[in-house]
């Protein structure tokens, strides 16, 4: 009886393998587009996580994969090539609920020339870019954003995740409604805004404007002016040696601790439940437990520190 059943078993196994192979074929698309260094690459998709990496090679290589469903059942693709540009547009074929989108995990892996301007817009996943030289505009409604080794202005916005920056040179503007913001080794000005998390920036050469309603702010080794405002946590900031740019640090939800070069020239105004300093300040007016006005060195740009929910400490770097 076992010998007679064997061909049937093999036939069923063969059919199962063929079905799996057929399904796998429909869950992957590869496409090569003409794109020379110095051009622009744009992707706009209703669904999917997007990863873009710079390469010394010419041309754009696009790989799209789906973990569960056939890509042809999910999206309609349009690939375009033009003078100095390449574009990928993917639109949903059928209306899908938020819950069904979770099961239709789509990923884009894209390789472009290192010197490429970039525009990424996705409604359903995270964005990761690296090793690029050119301005980048990133927007997602459904995930976090990670940027590393970028030389060019950056404009990034997400409604559903955190933002992480590493080694970016250029003017930076990032916003999130659903997470925190972290960054390090940033060469340029930074505007960082979060509605749902903390902000932490390390080693930044330009001016910093940081605002959050959902957490604390920490900025270290700042080479420019600092504007920091939070209603949900403390502020910890340090300026680089020789930095006399000043700024405004304000919170209603915690304390403030700031470190400055004792040889800097600053006018300082501080207020909170208590104010302490170990700097050689020339105090102006009355000395009070909760406020201080004075000058460091020759005076100059104003460093204003105010908290209605904690103490202020000013110390040497």
C-alpha positions as CSV (number, residue, x, y, z in Angstrom):
1,X,0.0,0.0,0.0
2,X,2.8,2.4,0.8
3,X,4.4,1.8,-2.7
4,X,1.2,2.7,-4.5
5,X,0.7,5.9,-2.4
6,X,4.3,7.1,-3.2
7,X,3.7,8.5,-6.7
8,X,0.6,10.4,-5.4
9,X,2.7,11.9,-2.6
10,X,5.4,12.9,-4.9
11,X,2.9,14.5,-7.3
12,X,1.3,16.5,-4.5
13,X,4.7,17.6,-3.3
14,X,5.6,18.7,-6.8
15,X,2.5,20.7,-7.1
16,X,3.1,22.3,-3.7
17,X,6.7,23.3,-4.8
18,X,5.5,24.7,-8.1
19,X,2.8,26.8,-6.3
20,X,5.4,28.1,-3.9
21,X,7.8,29.0,-6.7
22,X,5.0,30.7,-8.6
23,X,4.1,32.7,-5.5
24,X,7.7,33.6,-4.9
25,X,8.1,34.9,-8.5
26,X,5.3,37.4,-7.9
27,X,6.7,38.7,-4.7
28,X,9.9,40.2,-6.2
29,X,10.5,42.8,-8.9
30,X,13.8,44.1,-10.2
31,X,14.3,47.1,-12.4
32,X,17.3,49.0,-13.7
33,X,16.8,52.7,-14.6
34,X,19.2,55.1,-16.4
35,X,20.6,57.7,-13.9
36,X,23.9,59.5,-14.2
37,X,25.8,61.0,-11.2
38,X,24.4,64.5,-10.3
39,X,20.8,63.5,-11.2
40,X,17.6,63.1,-9.2
41,X,15.9,60.0,-8.0
42,X,12.2,60.1,-6.8
43,X,10.0,57.4,-5.3
44,X,6.4,57.8,-4.3
45,X,4.6,54.7,-2.9
46,X,1.4,54.1,-1.1
47,X,2.9,51.1,0.7
48,X,6.3,49.9,1.8
49,X,9.6,50.6,3.6
50,X,12.3,52.3,1.5
51,X,16.1,51.9,1.7
52,X,18.3,53.9,-0.6
53,X,22.1,53.6,-0.7
54,X,24.7,55.5,-2.7
55,X,27.1,53.7,-5.0
56,X,30.0,54.6,-7.2
57,X,28.2,53.0,-10.1
58,X,25.9,54.8,-12.6
59,X,22.2,53.9,-12.9
60,X,19.5,53.2,-10.4
61,X,18.9,49.5,-9.4
62,X,15.5,48.9,-7.8
63,X,14.4,45.7,-6.0
64,X,10.9,45.5,-4.6
65,X,9.8,42.5,-2.5
66,X,6.6,41.4,-0.7
67,X,6.6,38.9,2.1
68,X,3.1,37.6,1.7
69,X,1.1,38.8,-1.3
70,X,1.8,39.1,-5.0
71,X,3.0,42.6,-5.8
72,X,0.8,42.7,-8.9
73,X,-2.2,42.2,-6.6
74,X,-1.1,45.0,-4.3
75,X,0.3,47.8,-6.4
76,X,0.4,49.4,-9.9
77,X,4.0,50.3,-10.7
78,X,5.3,53.0,-13.0
79,X,9.0,53.4,-13.8
80,X,10.1,56.5,-15.6
81,X,13.5,57.7,-17.0
82,X,14.1,61.3,-18.0
83,X,16.9,63.8,-18.6
84,X,18.9,63.5,-15.4
85,X,16.2,61.9,-13.4
86,X,14.6,58.5,-12.6
87,X,11.2,58.0,-10.9
88,X,9.3,55.1,-9.3
89,X,5.6,55.5,-8.6
90,X,3.5,52.8,-6.9
91,X,-0.2,53.1,-6.3
92,X,-2.5,50.7,-4.4
93,X,-4.8,48.7,-6.7
94,X,-7.5,48.2,-4.1
95,X,-8.6,50.1,-1.0
96,X,-7.1,48.5,2.0
97,X,-7.6,49.0,5.7
98,X,-4.8,49.9,8.1
99,X,-4.9,46.4,9.5
100,X,-4.6,44.7,6.1
101,X,-1.6,46.9,5.3
102,X,0.3,45.5,8.2
103,X,0.2,42.1,6.7
104,X,1.2,43.2,3.2
105,X,4.8,44.1,4.1
106,X,6.6,45.6,1.0
107,X,10.2,46.6,0.9
108,X,12.2,48.7,-1.6
109,X,15.9,48.3,-1.8
110,X,17.4,50.9,-4.1
111,X,20.9,51.7,-5.2
112,X,21.7,55.0,-6.9
113,X,24.9,57.0,-7.7
114,X,26.4,58.6,-4.6
115,X,25.9,62.1,-6.1
116,X,22.1,62.0,-6.4
117,X,19.4,64.3,-5.2
118,X,16.7,62.3,-3.5
119,X,12.9,62.5,-2.8
120,X,11.2,59.7,-0.9
121,X,7.5,59.7,-0.1
122,X,5.8,56.6,1.5
123,X,2.5,56.1,3.2
124,X,3.3,52.8,4.7
125,X,6.8,52.2,6.1
126,X,10.2,53.4,7.3
127,X,12.9,55.2,5.3
128,X,16.6,54.5,5.5
129,X,19.2,56.4,3.4
130,X,23.0,56.3,3.4
131,X,26.2,57.3,1.6
132,X,24.7,60.1,-0.6
133,X,25.8,63.5,-1.8
134,X,22.8,65.7,-2.7
135,X,19.7,67.2,-1.1
136,X,17.2,64.8,0.4
137,X,13.5,65.2,1.0
138,X,12.0,62.3,3.0
139,X,8.3,61.9,4.1
140,X,6.6,58.9,5.7
141,X,3.3,58.4,7.5
142,X,4.1,55.0,8.8
143,X,7.6,54.6,10.3
144,X,10.9,55.9,11.4
145,X,13.6,57.7,9.4
146,X,17.3,56.9,9.5
147,X,19.9,59.0,7.7
148,X,23.7,58.3,7.7
149,X,26.6,59.7,5.7
150,X,24.7,62.4,3.8
151,X,26.3,65.5,2.3
152,X,23.4,67.8,1.3
153,X,20.4,69.7,2.8
154,X,17.9,67.4,4.6
155,X,14.2,67.8,5.0
156,X,12.6,64.8,6.8
157,X,9.1,64.3,8.3
158,X,7.3,61.4,9.8
159,X,4.0,60.9,11.5
160,X,4.7,57.5,12.9
161,X,8.2,57.0,14.2
162,X,11.5,58.2,15.4
163,X,14.3,60.0,13.5
164,X,18.0,59.1,13.7
165,X,20.8,61.1,12.0
166,X,24.5,60.2,11.8
167,X,27.1,62.1,9.9
168,X,25.0,64.7,8.0
169,X,26.6,67.8,6.4
170,X,24.1,70.5,5.4
171,X,21.1,72.4,6.5
172,X,18.9,70.0,8.5
173,X,15.1,70.2,9.2
174,X,13.4,67.2,10.8
175,X,9.9,66.8,12.4
176,X,8.1,63.8,14.0
177,X,4.7,63.4,15.6
178,X,5.4,59.9,16.8
179,X,8.8,59.5,18.4
180,X,12.1,61.0,19.5
181,X,15.0,62.5,17.5
182,X,18.6,61.6,17.8
183,X,21.6,62.9,15.9
184,X,25.4,63.0,16.0
185,X,28.2,64.5,14.0
186,X,26.1,67.1,12.3
187,X,27.8,69.8,10.3
188,X,25.3,72.6,9.7
189,X,22.2,74.2,11.2
190,X,19.6,71.9,12.8
191,X,15.8,72.4,13.3
192,X,14.4,69.5,15.2
193,X,10.7,69.2,16.3
194,X,8.9,66.4,18.1
195,X,5.4,66.0,19.5
196,X,6.0,62.7,21.0
197,X,9.5,62.2,22.3
198,X,12.8,63.5,23.5
199,X,15.6,65.2,21.4
200,X,19.2,64.3,21.7
201,X,21.9,65.9,19.5
202,X,25.6,65.4,19.9
203,X,28.4,67.3,18.1
204,X,26.8,69.9,16.0
205,X,28.6,72.8,14.3
206,X,25.7,75.1,13.5
207,X,22.8,76.7,15.3
208,X,20.3,74.4,16.9
209,X,16.5,75.0,17.2
210,X,15.0,72.1,19.2
211,X,11.4,71.9,20.3
212,X,9.3,69.0,21.9
213,X,6.2,68.7,23.9
214,X,6.8,65.1,24.9
215,X,10.2,64.8,26.5
216,X,13.6,66.2,27.4
217,X,16.2,67.9,25.3
218,X,19.9,67.1,25.4
219,X,22.4,68.9,23.2
220,X,26.2,68.4,23.6
221,X,29.2,70.0,21.9
222,X,27.2,72.7,20.3
223,X,29.2,75.0,18.0
224,X,26.4,77.6,17.5
225,X,23.5,79.2,19.1
226,X,20.9,77.0,20.9
227,X,17.2,77.5,21.0
228,X,15.6,74.8,23.1
229,X,12.0,74.6,24.3
230,X,10.1,71.7,26.0
231,X,7.0,71.4,28.0
232,X,7.6,67.8,29.0
233,X,11.1,67.4,30.5
234,X,14.5,68.8,31.4
235,X,17.2,70.5,29.3
236,X,20.8,69.6,29.3
237,X,23.2,71.5,27.0
238,X,26.9,72.1,26.5
239,X,28.6,74.6,24.2
240,X,32.0,74.0,22.6
241,X,35.1,75.9,23.7
242,X,35.1,79.5,22.4
243,X,31.4,79.5,21.6
244,X,29.8,82.8,22.7
245,X,26.7,82.6,20.5
246,X,24.3,82.2,23.4
247,X,20.6,81.2,23.0
248,X,17.4,80.5,24.8
249,X,16.7,77.4,26.9
250,X,13.2,77.1,28.3
251,X,11.1,74.4,30.0
252,X,8.0,74.1,32.1
253,X,8.5,70.5,33.0
254,X,12.0,70.1,34.5
255,X,15.4,71.6,35.3
256,X,18.1,73.1,33.1
257,X,21.8,72.3,33.2
258,X,24.1,74.2,30.9
259,X,27.9,74.0,30.4
260,X,29.8,76.9,28.8
261,X,33.4,77.9,28.2
262,X,34.5,80.1,31.2
263,X,36.5,82.2,28.7
264,X,33.4,83.0,26.6
265,X,31.8,86.4,26.4
266,X,28.1,86.2,27.3
267,X,25.3,88.0,29.0
268,X,23.4,85.6,31.2
269,X,19.8,85.7,32.4
270,X,18.6,82.7,34.5
271,X,15.4,82.0,36.4
272,X,13.9,79.0,38.1
273,X,13.1,77.5,41.5
274,X,16.8,78.0,42.2
275,X,19.9,79.1,40.2
276,X,23.4,78.0,40.9
277,X,26.7,78.6,39.1
278,X,30.4,78.1,39.5
279,X,31.3,80.6,36.8
280,X,33.1,83.9,37.5
281,X,30.0,86.1,36.7
282,X,29.7,89.8,37.2
283,X,26.2,90.0,38.7
284,X,23.9,92.9,37.9
285,X,21.1,94.0,40.3
286,X,19.9,92.0,43.3
287,X,21.0,88.4,43.8
288,X,18.0,86.2,44.4
289,X,17.7,82.5,45.0
290,X,15.5,82.0,41.9
291,X,17.0,84.4,39.5
292,X,20.4,85.7,38.2
293,X,21.4,88.4,35.8
294,X,25.1,88.9,35.0
295,X,27.9,88.8,32.4
296,X,30.7,86.4,31.7
297,X,33.9,87.8,30.3
298,X,33.2,91.0,28.3
299,X,29.5,90.2,28.0
300,X,27.9,90.0,24.6
301,X,25.2,87.7,23.2
302,X,22.5,86.7,25.6
303,X,22.1,83.2,27.1
304,X,18.6,83.1,28.6
305,X,17.6,80.2,30.8
306,X,14.1,79.8,32.3
307,X,12.2,77.0,33.9
308,X,9.0,77.1,35.9
309,X,9.3,73.5,37.0
310,X,12.9,73.0,38.3
311,X,16.3,74.5,39.1
312,X,19.0,76.0,36.8
313,X,22.6,75.1,37.0
314,X,25.3,76.9,35.0
315,X,28.8,75.4,35.0
316,X,32.1,75.3,33.2
317,X,32.8,72.8,30.4
